[in-house]
Amino acid sequence: MSTYTTTAPYDNYSFTSFSKWAQTIGTALSNFGWVKDTSVNGTVNWSTLTYSPYHDPTNSLPAQTTLNFRNAWSNATVTYAAGDVVTSAGATWWCRVGYTTSASSPTPENEIVAGGTQHWVLYVFEVWKSAITPTIYIKFEYGGFSSFTYSPFIRITVGTSDDTNGNLGTGAGQQQSNAQTIPFTTATTIEQNPTYLPCFFSGDSGNRFAMLMWASGEGLGLSTSPSFFCVERSINSSGAYYTTQSGSVTPYFTAIWAGYSQNQAMQSFINTTGTTWIKTSTDSYITTLSADLSHGAAPESGSPASSTGANSSYYIQVPALPIYPLVGWVGNPMTAAMSFKVGDSNTSTGDAPSYFTFTATLYGATRTYFAARYNFTSFTCAGDTNNGLAMRYD
Amino acid sequence: MAIFVTTLTYDSSTNPNHKGWAQNFGIAFSTLGWVSSGDQGAINYNGNYGTASISNVAITSNVLTLTFTSPTNSFANGQVVLLSGLTTNTFLNGQYITVTGFTTTTVTANFTHTNVVSVADTGTMTISYGWLTSTGTPDITAATFPVNHTFRFRGAYVAVTPTFTNLQTTNNLTTISFGTAGHGLDLNRTVNQGLNISGVVNASFTFLNTNPTGGWPIFSLTASTIVINTGSSPRADIASTAVSAGTGNPVYSGASAQGSICDTALYSGDLYIAITSNFTNVTPGTNTADWKRIFFDIWTSNDTLSSTNKLYAKFLYGTNSSFLPQPYFYFGSSTDGLGNITTNYNWGTTTPVAMTPSSTATSTAEWESDFSGASGRFAGILWRGYSASTSPTSLISIERSHDNSGNDTDAYWSIFVQANYSSLGGGLNFSQIIYKPSVGGAGPFETGVGAIHTINTSQGQAYNNSIPVLPVFPLAGYVGNPSTNVISMRGTDTGEGALVTTTLYGNQIPFLMSERGALTNFGTTSSGCAAGIRWN
């Protein structure tokens, strides 16, 4: 178990900024013991890459599709189809519009200068694997948002297998999640010489991983920036991870994405027979407990709001709200993330401070959580503005 | 542990229709093992308001005259009296009569029967109030109705006393005597009530005709005397003086504002609450400006753990202007015996908390309603049979805390209500934790989105040949062990009226599911949910 804290810019204007934030994720995973799947062709090579997504200011990654690695780009009358992936100039490129090259075709990296149809878009991705089996595969695609590629965007797909083309969920009985992006929505105006924002990671070598990127960016007008992702394996009633089937015990793992405009998604993968996986529907709710609680201040403050338990001597403690994976049954609570009452808005006083740690007892163990509110005040379901995000941070 | 299936009307426009839901709701509590709190004025009060022994009976021209001995309280006009134990005029047994005249030894009442020559008899006269005496309907409990009241129960309503027969002032206490005529005021509940006096002609006592605001406060009473405190008009003692003029009008007082202290009184088999200040001689039921007819129950848990943590559940059975039933809730850890939850943890202390108005009143139609529970828990799905898209189907769950094995503990009560009520400061769902007295008071009263803490999901949950039920968790400062009284599910994962058996705490527990009315939003703002109550 460990944590990793760093700072990174919320910016794609320069390769320096882009490579800084994008590499933090891999650094954290590597620190925790996860393994980069180097068998995947086209995986980003940070030592040779010199472009940022802003290389093409208006074209970002196409919707996820089955990819086909075609080796190095060639102008020798080669026909490329959408979804083909090639390398060129130390970078990997995704064919967004099929065509047949000729001797006069510009290289992918030079199309933007040459003008005309932009067949290629910079494709920076990597697949990380848990060091514990059954293997959890996480594919990170680093890009720019929509037609505003100066604005960072991470597309994260979770799966139970991969192939050398970088596709997840390949093979019989294997699954991949829907590709989820954080931030989820439109870009914001960002600085070109950006302030570095804190990024928080925690995890272990293969049972869990969580990240909270660009915390507190809202204070700089970067409202889209705080973004969250986690994945965690099934836990038994004692709080231990389990990975093998035993009687009615079925392993699974669960992923959560959350970010700007209260967008969020949750999905689980269930290992039904050992070699066969099924997946749950993508849930736009976080399967935690909603928290009205009707007090504007934490009871510890000694001044719970009048009319809502006013001056009553109710217990001076507040609950942290677990997240229960729903995998055909109610799974034991996750530890990688939980929720808490935020107090009706990200600025109201609630049961835990924003961007600060608190402790909670789960499975008899005291764990540290990092609380975040901005972009996460509906961290249960739309319409509920009382639940904040707490990322395990130990 | 028991289940109880009944029907409820959804209408308060007539007495039978009102009883059809309110009385049956109370029957559910009693059937499942809850007991009356013993609060006077409650329609489920299991005591009486006074008794006397019948010594003689006569009927002349359909007027019944009963002579009695050993009265424990005054009789008054408008009181409803139950007759029982008569050995001669046995046709009177079980009859309720309404008093039209009284003395300290007799009452008269209209009673259609052939004449009965005065004859000695035995038996008991019991001043009564309950569903069997009620003939009225609730008056509108609109926003100005003092739902958040403190009752000041006055017993029988008295418009005016008989004429005074004697007056005496000693130490600024004036004793008014009525002789054998009596006065009708309740002997136990009218101390400090005001008495407006008029018509006194004896010069020494005409000062009594100048009534202070609120009347002369009653200091004490006997069957034939009332002592009032005249200290606000101090004077030397005045010797006992026989008089033949002067009457008293008891003053009733209340207010419509929330939090008001309001007199309540029984009249003609119903209970009324005063909502204006300092009025006299307004017969309850003749207007709704001064009096409003109300109905309430208070039930208490009765299990073993009630010795250390008993719950008092008060229900006011109201109505809106469209005669839609409006049950109001009050929960706490004690009462004052007069209809007030003395430790009323926020239910109704700031805004009225009602459930359910939606759809339209349905007259005599009866809708299946399902209850389960025991003497330490209660669950109900009300009006589940009302299948229209605007169904008022609502849910209430009252349950103790549980240990890790699912056994009841006395640490706290958790209460969940899901209804369609969205005005008067309420919402779709309510919840509260009430801790063991002396331990923690009560948790916040929750009325907003998320007040019912179940697991939220927007998706059907059938995977791998298995469908989960979604537990409901009390938030008691920590995430309490889950409810065994109520669960939720996605609507697509169950069906209306389905019986779903699930394993909780290692035990197989059946639940009755519904996805009608408010239950489609159980615990969330989005539709597509279902809720279930324990069904054993």
Interface residues (C-beta under 8 A of the other chain):
Chain A: T250 I270 T272 I278 T280 S281 T282 D283 S284 Y285 I286 T287 T288 L289 S290 A291 D292 L293 S294 H295 P299 P304 S307 T308 G309 A310 S312 S313 Y314 Y315 I316 Q317 V318 P319 A320 L321 P322 Y324 L326 V327 G328 W329 V330 T380 C381 A382 G383 D384 T385 N386 N387
Chain B: Y345 N346 T349 T350 S431 I433 Y435 G440 G441 A442 G443 P444 F445 E446 T447 G448 V449 G450 A451 I452 H453 T454 I455 N456 T457 S458 Q459 G460 Q461 A462 Y463 N464 N465 S466 I467 P468 V469 L470 P471 F473 L475 A476 G477 Y478 V479 G523 T524 T525 S526
